[in-house]
């Protein structure tokens, strides 16, 4: 079994897209560890705010199969891969970590570089995998978040319910 963390994000009907994605992940993988859901401004372009979260799960699915499965989930939710890198997203799912793999695996860079670059990735990752160490830097995700420049990007927790329970609450 591999412990995998995924970053989920959307700025197009975001609440419904995240809930539907979580439903699909639950059906495929079972137990999910969920972070708080955060709202943040678009990065790299002018657009609607995003909702972001991190999901942790165990899987026996090899990395390439997992990637194909997640791309199919994105497509089902209207993801248009012909759009520019920095643009609105119906659903974006990124594999952040796959056990302690480090390197480039068929075009998948692990651990994902955005972990240390974006607050909307690192803060929720530090909630789901606080003690796990970054495979290249050797520091825990909690420590990386503690040392992150919190003024670099603004994000805030939002109220988010899934299956009748609060996943997160606004401050």
QUIMO-V138897 format. One record per pair of residues at least 4 apart in sequence whose C-alpha atoms are under 8 Angstrom apart, sorted by sequence separation. I is the first residue (numbers start at 1). J is the second residue. If there is no record, write none. Layout:
i: (I/I)
j: (J/J)
This chain:
i: (10/13/14/15/16/17/18/19/20/21/22/23/24/25/26/42/61/62/63/64/65/66/67/68/69/70/71/72/73/74/75/83/97/104/105/108/109/111/113/114/115/118/119/120/121/122/123/124/125/126/133/134/139/140/141/142/143/144/150/161/162/9/10/12/25/26/42/61/74/75/104/105/116/117/125/126/133/134/139/161/162/26/41/42/103/104/115/116/133/134/160/161/10/25/41/42/102/103/114/115/133/134/159/160/161/10/41/42/102/103/132/133/159/160/9/40/41/80/101/102/131/132/159/160/8/39/40/79/101/115/130/131/158/159/39/40/79/100/130/131/157/158/159/39/40/78/79/98/129/130/157/158/38/39/77/78/79/97/98/129/130/157/158/37/38/77/96/97/156/157/37/38/95/96/97/126/127/156/37/74/96/125/126/36/74/95/35/36/74/34/35/74/96/122/126/34/35/34/33/34/71/122/123/32/33/70/111/122/32/33/111/32/111/31/30/31/29/67/116/29/119/29/119/116/102/119/100/101/102/119/63/100/118/119/120/12/14/15/119/11/14/11/11/10/11/47/48/9/10/45/47/9/10/44/45/64/9/43/44/8/9/7/8/7/8/7/8/6/7/5/6/24/5/6/5/4/5/21/3/4/3/4/3/4/2/3/1/2/1/2/1/17/53/54/52/53/52/54/53/54/56/17/18/55/56/17/54/12/14/11/12/13/14/10/11/12/10/11/12/9/10/11/40/10/9/10/38/8/9/8/9/7/8/7/8/6/7/37/6/7/36/6/7/35/5/6/35/4/5/6/36/4/5/35/4/5/35/3/4/34/3/4/33/2/3/2/41/7/40/41/40/39/40/38/39/38/39/38/39/5/37/38/36/37/36/37/37/37/36/37/35/36/34/35/36/19/15)
j: (14/17/18/19/20/21/22/23/24/25/26/27/28/29/30/46/65/66/67/68/69/70/71/72/73/74/75/76/77/78/79/87/101/108/109/112/113/115/117/118/119/122/123/124/125/126/127/128/129/130/137/138/143/144/145/146/147/148/154/165/166/14/15/17/30/31/47/66/79/80/109/110/121/122/130/131/138/139/144/166/167/32/47/48/109/110/121/122/139/140/166/167/17/32/48/49/109/110/121/122/140/141/166/167/168/18/49/50/110/111/140/141/167/168/18/49/50/89/110/111/140/141/168/169/18/49/50/89/111/125/140/141/168/169/50/51/90/111/141/142/168/169/170/51/52/90/91/110/141/142/169/170/51/52/90/91/92/110/111/142/143/170/171/51/52/91/110/111/170/171/52/53/110/111/112/141/142/171/53/90/112/141/142/53/91/112/53/54/92/53/54/93/115/141/145/54/55/55/55/56/93/144/145/55/56/93/134/145/56/57/135/57/136/57/57/58/57/95/144/58/148/59/150/148/135/152/134/135/136/153/98/135/153/154/155/48/50/51/155/48/51/49/50/50/51/87/88/50/51/86/88/51/52/86/87/106/52/86/87/52/53/52/53/53/54/54/55/54/55/54/55/73/55/56/56/56/57/73/56/57/57/58/58/59/58/59/58/59/59/60/60/77/120/121/120/121/121/124/124/125/128/90/91/128/129/91/128/88/90/88/89/90/91/88/89/90/89/90/91/89/90/91/120/91/91/92/120/91/92/92/93/92/93/93/94/93/94/124/94/95/124/95/96/124/95/96/125/95/96/97/127/96/97/127/97/98/128/97/98/128/98/99/128/98/99/99/154/121/154/155/155/155/156/155/156/156/157/157/158/125/157/158/157/158/158/159/160/167/167/168/167/168/167/168/169/162/160)
